[in-house]
Amino acid sequence: MARRLTWCEVSTGNLTANLREFRSLLGPRCELAVVVKANAYGHGLVLASRAFLDAGADVLCVHDLWEAEVLRRAGIGEPIHVLGPVAPDQALEAVALGVSLVAYDAALIRALDAATPSGHRTRIHLKVETGTHRQGVSLEEALALADLARGLRGVEVAGVASHFADVEDTTHHDFARRQMDLFRQGLDAVRRAGWPEARGDLANSAATILWPETHWDRVRLGIGAYGMWPSAETRVSAAMIHRDQIALRPALTWKTRVAQVKTVAPGEFIGYGRTWRTPRSTILAVIPVGYADGYDRGLSNLAHVLVRGQRAAVRGRICMNLTMVDVTDIPGVVPGDEVVLLGDQGDESLSAERLAQWAGTINYEITTRIAESVPRVPVETT
Ligand SMILES: *Cc1c(COP(=O)(O)O)cnc(C)c1O
């Protein structure tokens, strides 16, 4: 394959270390499910999934069935749980892929039952509404579904799930605590309704870090497994209760190489829209990365990249596949020099959180939007 001028290095060692940190927070019988949706938060679906399984993940959570198919084709036989919607007419495929899934409607449950070969059961987690108003049904509806499933041979209510609305958005957790209470009621009711083994499946990364009482039988770790904190608020909340010792190691370094170096006279405009004008004789480096690669156009005239261990400011608008950066004060930059867009170089560091601040978004979006066309290369350490 042709050598690529932009790529991401993914530290499997750091993914492994993060999982060990989280495992140490969990009780012995709590399952560790790692969420690998959105190309494993940008880290490469198959690459990251393998690393997590090697590190002892019990379950991989995907959003959509097609991701489960990619994992199965890659030879991954471990448990896969589908978090997102599955239509009744996808039931045969779901059964063939051997996944468990979130369920919240009778049509899907009946279709799964019909698609499951006799002697087998497809495992579902009923999603109960606790206040996020995304997926999920009321407790009454969940109990009706639990009842429906009891009358079918092909499905098993293996868990009860819900999802927090704002654990990571605030240091005041009254709403989250109410969600936790509603969840407990839902779980207890489904267990009493004939599914005593149903797993409690509630916590995301922030809840896993902050509250052991949300762990129940399974936690669903996304952002934390990739070495990123869910938010600054989560970090503050954790510090207040002395649960911030957990060492998270970011695992992704996004790199490219300088394509061209040029000197531009004072008073010249740079790029589309002429949004930046050189105040002095300026040395620009052109790098082959743009918004189509996932380098957010909102970073125009705001972000820095790292070259020769120093920060170089983005000048002008980020183009579709190219960006100009200012290397006037960095001696000796030549074409071919390695550039870091996200990650460490020398003593300098550009975190996903820093890019998110510049772009007006969250770390989740920064890494998940790195285009799939950018190769992910596993490395042992960063
Ligand atoms: C994405 C997702 C998670 C993971 O959340 P993090 O904050 O990344 O840990 C957990 N549960 C569900 C239902 C999700 O969609």
The ligand as a Gaussian input file, in Angstrom:
#p B3LYP/6-31G(d) Opt

LIG

0 1
 C      -21.322000       5.811000      24.343000
 C      -22.034000       5.146000      25.433000
 C      -21.373000       4.796000      26.620000
 C      -19.957000       5.203000      26.939000
 O      -19.936000       6.486000      27.511000
 P      -18.559000       7.152000      28.001000
 O      -18.962000       8.447000      28.591000
 O      -17.732000       7.314000      26.760000
 O      -17.962000       6.202000      28.966000
 C      -22.069000       4.049000      27.545000
 N      -23.354000       3.703000      27.343000
 C      -24.029000       4.041000      26.224000
 C      -25.442000       3.633000      26.060000
 C      -23.401000       4.796000      25.242000
 O      -24.076000       5.154000      24.143000

